[in-house]
């Protein structure tokens, strides 16, 4: 194990998000256009062995948590085999997945057997017509069946349901999701809408803040805040009557950058040191040009040393990254 990976602000980096594809089978309004986006050429996307090698290099610098994202990771052919390869990388202690859940019913068992131990499922509405409205897919029943299939595996803990909060839409979802959190073992989180949409149509007045949502729920089901976990992105509350918990991820109204421990690799092998990075470091070309692990490690350490202190959303001069959420991964 080499020196632990730190940025120039003294933050230790222990969490790597890996986007395994830019493709997706949904067309969420806050993410991509109805017709989708021009997908990467397959040859441009990192091969399984390349992802495995990069994860190994990061693990050698003390990165212990790896989250697999997309686009939609489960549309990548043979994805469970990749998960198994990464679960076997020395130093990887936690392997998790972010998915829209559409293929979970098919893949749940294979994912668990491969070594996935935490899963976040993105669901923005529990009402079939409204789910269709926001994702442009009539797939809620299928996604809920996938959740149930995953829930058959107690070794996957926690299973989180993440809902993007948008003003004028999510207010009506607050209580149904609170009831869902109270009646199931799934941990519900609301995520504020961020300026990472492909249409660049985001505006601050579309952001429904975590505080506003919490107030809607608290009025019906009183909430009490739980202590914040280090590096956590969520403010988590328990229902005062003991009926479970619910969380709010507020990157716009309450940024949590101070103890950020995360960096990302895109599907084509670019290192992003922040979700809102404007600059990226290409790791694929050096990989394919025969660079040694030490060379790649040097590139990573240099880039991470220059990691952004925080995002500047809502500040004068903020520039939305040219790359959209579907091409970054959560
Ligand atoms: S915005 Fe950037 S610095 Fe802030 S928490 Fe997210 S990744 Fe970390």
Boltz pocket constraint, residues with backbone or C-beta under 6 A from the ligand:
constraints:
  - pocket:
      binder: B
      contacts: [[A, 255], [A, 256], [A, 257], [A, 260], [A, 261], [A, 262], [A, 273], [A, 274], [A, 275], [A, 276], [A, 308], [A, 309], [A, 310], [A, 311]]
      max_distance: 6.0
